[in-house]
Amino acid sequence: MAGALIIGVGPGVGRAVAHRFARAGLPVALVARTDRSDLAPPGARTLALTADVTDEDALRAALDRATAAFGVPEVVVYNAALIRPDRIGELPAEGQLRAWSVNVLGALTAAAHLAPAMADHGGGSFLVTGGMPEPKPEYVSLSLGKAAVRTLVTLLDQTYGAAGVHAASVTIDGPVAPGTPFDPEIIAEHYWRLHTQPRAEWRHEVVHGTGTGGTAR
């Protein structure tokens, strides 16, 4: 049975998304930079894998292990991000490249590795955790990265949408925290709704902000 593959699993959105798909009966593979088997949904078929998303070979190897265990994924969620404040000129080029590698290139590597097989198997969903719907001068590297993954979603739709791969992003416009309007359990529902949307109703971005409840674009 094809399952869900969550890349960038932490105690917030990554964990909540993994648990949401597991509740629907999907086996779940979790990829994180360190072992996060403690975040696996209890009682579900799970596989915890470790890979740094900036290491192309390691990431591809982890994706292959997940595919070998559960088949070509039905849904992929790229949730890895390097979030830190930096203004123009504050972060050296090496730091900007490191942020770009996490925020953008890891998503591109995952998409290039999995989307063709998903298309060949009739489709699926490739969902990316977005943010920064408007650039913020105090978060230069993150603003640039989130703009880039929004473009990546468009490119994936142009390339694989006709073959049934639903590319979309969940743009989170605020700090994730339990018990707030940005509770990860609330946000996780956006991923499920995007994944289960009929093709005629596909949306390619949902913006979760204070009081929006998720605005589709």
Secondary structure, 3 states (H helix, E strand, C coil): CCCEEEECCCCCHHHHHHHHHHHCCCCEEEEECCCCHHHCCCCCCEEEEECCCCCHHHHHHHHHHHHHHHCCCCEEEECCCCCCCECCCCCCHHHHHHHHHHHHHHHHHHHHHHHHHHHHCCCEEEEEEEECCCCCCCEHHHHHHHHHHHHHHHHHHHHHHHHCEEEEEEEECCCCCCCCCCCHHHHHHHHHHHHHCCHHHCCCEEEECCCCCCEEC
